[in-house]
């Protein structure tokens, strides 16, 4: 486990632990939230984190089984590739790079995401930037066209963000979310990295 951390991270975690003190999260939930706070320096995430029942254990098993990881944008991949390389070497696919031109009425990321749904129907889906991609993913799940192992839906911003997260919350699928307008690619990467650290037995 030590090769997945370093003294600066551990010192930062200790400072975060001391600042937060008591909390109501499970140990696994807190491991994720602490890494998000380490990444963002934003303690609001302690109260914005949400995961469905057994979502963390489901994600851990999927990672251990080398399930492909589909991200919406390259920044998420850049944030996890080092940890993925040190652990299970899961294939990481960036949705926006799967399409050269957007379909009419769709964004480029959404277009690429729809292609990923065809190619990787059971992947781990990680949306950190594009709410349109999360909405497209939710539609495919609702239509029972795909069954992702888990969806990490943490897009950031103001346009369609709340709507996309609300859509995901209505679906009976393992999921991890950040409530409200906060989130982003760095948060998405932090969640995956925390899951990889927890899952890795060395």
TIVEX-517949 format. One record per residue (C-alpha): residue number from 0; y, z, x; residue in one letter. Coordinates in pm, whole numbers. Layout:
BEGIN
R  nr      y      z      x rest
R NUM      Y      Z      X    a
...
***
This chain:
BEGIN
R  nr      y      z      x rest
R   0      0      0      0    x
R   1    239     74    287    x
R   2    272   -291    384    x
R   3    425   -358     41    x
R   4    713   -119    104    x
R   5    946     -8    383    x
R   6   1143    305    475    x
R   7   1468    183    321    x
R   8   1302    110    -13    x
R   9   1128    448     -9    x
R  10   1455    626     72    x
R  11   1627    437   -209    x
R  12   1349    535   -448    x
R  13   1392    900   -351    x
R  14   1764    882   -424    x
R  15   1694    720   -761    x
R  16   1433    985   -844    x
R  17   1677   1261   -758    x
R  18   1953   1105   -968    x
R  19   1737   1048  -1274    x
R  20   1541   1371  -1274    x
R  21   1336   1418  -1591    x
R  22   1267   1119  -1815    x
R  23   1037   1011  -2096    x
R  24    874    708  -1934    x
R  25    511    692  -1829    x
R  26    441    678  -1455    x
R  27    375    304  -1469    x
R  28    684    233  -1677    x
R  29    895    438  -1440    x
R  30    760    249  -1138    x
R  31    898    -70  -1292    x
R  32   1229     78  -1403    x
R  33   1287    240  -1065    x
R  34   1242    -95   -891    x
R  35   1482   -259  -1137    x
R  36   1740      9  -1065    x
R  37   1681    -32   -691    x
R  38   1749   -404   -731    x
R  39   2053   -375   -956    x
R  40   2200    -29   -882    x
R  41   2234      0  -1260    x
R  42   2092    315  -1417    x
R  43   2139    175  -1769    x
R  44   1799     11  -1730    x
R  45   1636    350  -1776    x
R  46   1723    324  -2146    x
R  47   1697    -53  -2188    x
R  48   1338   -101  -2073    x
R  49   1075   -182  -2334    x
R  50    709   -273  -2308    x
R  51    447   -312  -2579    x
R  52    129   -107  -2585    x
R  53   -100   -183  -2290    x
R  54    138   -453  -2164    x
R  55    148   -311  -1811    x
R  56   -230   -278  -1780    x
R  57   -268   -629  -1924    x
R  58    -22   -766  -1669    x
R  59   -194   -587  -1382    x
R  60   -533   -729  -1478    x
R  61   -387  -1079  -1512    x
R  62   -231  -1058  -1166    x
R  63   -556   -931  -1015    x
R  64   -736  -1227  -1175    x
R  65   -491  -1462   -999    x
R  66   -347  -1586  -1327    x
R  67    -70  -1843  -1266    x
R  68    288  -1720  -1304    x
R  69    534  -1949  -1483    x
R  70    901  -1869  -1422    x
R  71   1198  -2034  -1589    x
R  72   1408  -2082  -1274    x
R  73   1367  -2097   -897    x
R  74   1550  -1769   -835    x
R  75   1265  -1572   -993    x
R  76   1012  -1748   -772    x
R  77   1221  -1677   -462    x
R  78   1233  -1312   -557    x
R  79    855  -1272   -594    x
R  80    703  -1516   -346    x
R  81    691  -1265    -62    x
R  82    508  -1002   -270    x
R  83    281  -1264   -427    x
R  84    194  -1384    -78    x
R  85    105  -1033     36    x
R  86   -116   -965   -266    x
R  87   -306  -1217   -481    x
R  88   -140  -1550   -393    x
R  89   -103  -1640   -760    x
R  90     21  -1991   -820    x
R  91    390  -1975   -915    x
R  92    530  -2261  -1124    x
R  93    903  -2308  -1189    x
R  94    960  -2456  -1535    x
R  95   1295  -2620  -1462    x
R  96   1134  -2820  -1181    x
R  97    867  -2964  -1411    x
R  98   1112  -3200  -1582    x
R  99   1351  -3454  -1434    x
R 100   1555  -3515  -1748    x
R 101   1590  -3299  -2060    x
R 102   1445  -3407  -2390    x
R 103   1703  -3490  -2654    x
R 104   1845  -3168  -2794    x
R 105   1679  -2953  -2527    x
R 106   1790  -2804  -2197    x
R 107   1616  -2907  -1877    x
R 108   1458  -2562  -1840    x
R 109   1334  -2572  -2199    x
R 110   1188  -2919  -2144    x
R 111   1004  -2804  -1833    x
R 112    885  -2490  -2009    x
R 113    730  -2695  -2287    x
R 114    535  -2892  -2027    x
R 115    416  -2566  -1871    x
R 116    291  -2453  -2210    x
R 117     60  -2754  -2213    x
R 118    -55  -2710  -1855    x
R 119    -75  -2329  -1838    x
R 120   -134  -2193  -2190    x
R 121   -264  -1856  -2067    x
R 122    -23  -1796  -1778    x
R 123    201  -1500  -1712    x
R 124    542  -1619  -1841    x
R 125    853  -1474  -1679    x
R 126   1190  -1567  -1831    x
R 127   1484  -1423  -1640    x
R 128   1765  -1667  -1703    x
R 129   1722  -1914  -1990    x
R 130   1709  -1781  -2348    x
R 131   1643  -2135  -2475    x
R 132   1323  -2136  -2270    x
R 133   1220  -1800  -2418    x
R 134   1284  -1928  -2771    x
R 135   1077  -2241  -2700    x
R 136    798  -2023  -2561    x
R 137    806  -1797  -2866    x
R 138    780  -2097  -3098    x
R 139    466  -2214  -2918    x
R 140    315  -1867  -2942    x
R 141    403  -1841  -3310    x
R 142    241  -2179  -3374    x
R 143    -68  -2047  -3193    x
R 144    -46  -2334  -2948    x
R 145    -62  -2100  -2648    x
R 146   -169  -1743  -2571    x
R 147      9  -1617  -2258    x
R 148   -144  -1323  -2075    x
R 149    193  -1150  -2103    x
R 150    556  -1250  -2152    x
R 151    832  -1089  -1949    x
R 152   1144  -1179  -2143    x
R 153   1461  -1063  -1972    x
R 154   1723  -1340  -2000    x
R 155   2082  -1230  -1939    x
R 156   2406  -1325  -2107    x
R 157   2559  -1369  -2450    x
R 158   2452  -1702  -2601    x
R 159   2110  -1685  -2770    x
R 160   2003  -1390  -2554    x
R 161   1974  -1127  -2827    x
R 162   1815  -1379  -3062    x
R 163   1553  -1479  -2805    x
R 164   1456  -1118  -2736    x
R 165   1439  -1037  -3105    x
R 166   1213  -1339  -3156    x
R 167    980  -1219  -2884    x
R 168    972   -867  -3025    x
R 169    837  -1001  -3355    x
R 170    534  -1155  -3187    x
R 171    215   -958  -3140    x
R 172    174  -1043  -2774    x
R 173    184   -823  -2463    x
R 174    544   -819  -2353    x
R 175    805   -652  -2136    x
R 176   1171   -674  -2229    x
R 177   1515   -551  -2139    x
R 178   1698   -469  -2460    x
R 179   2048   -603  -2512    x
R 180   2243   -855  -2307    x
R 181   2140   -734  -1963    x
R 182   1856   -874  -1753    x
R 183   1848  -1174  -1524    x
R 184   1637  -1337  -1257    x
R 185   1661  -1044  -1015    x
R 186   1541   -808  -1288    x
R 187   1253  -1042  -1375    x
R 188   1152  -1056  -1009    x
R 189   1173   -677   -980    x
R 190    936   -636  -1274    x
R 191    676   -870  -1127    x
R 192    707   -711   -784    x
R 193    656   -364   -931    x
R 194    348   -485  -1118    x
R 195    209   -642   -801    x
R 196    256   -321   -603    x
R 197     88   -114   -873    x
R 198   -200   -359   -905    x
R 199   -278   -413   -539    x
R 200   -565   -218   -390    x
R 201   -537   -365    -43    x
***
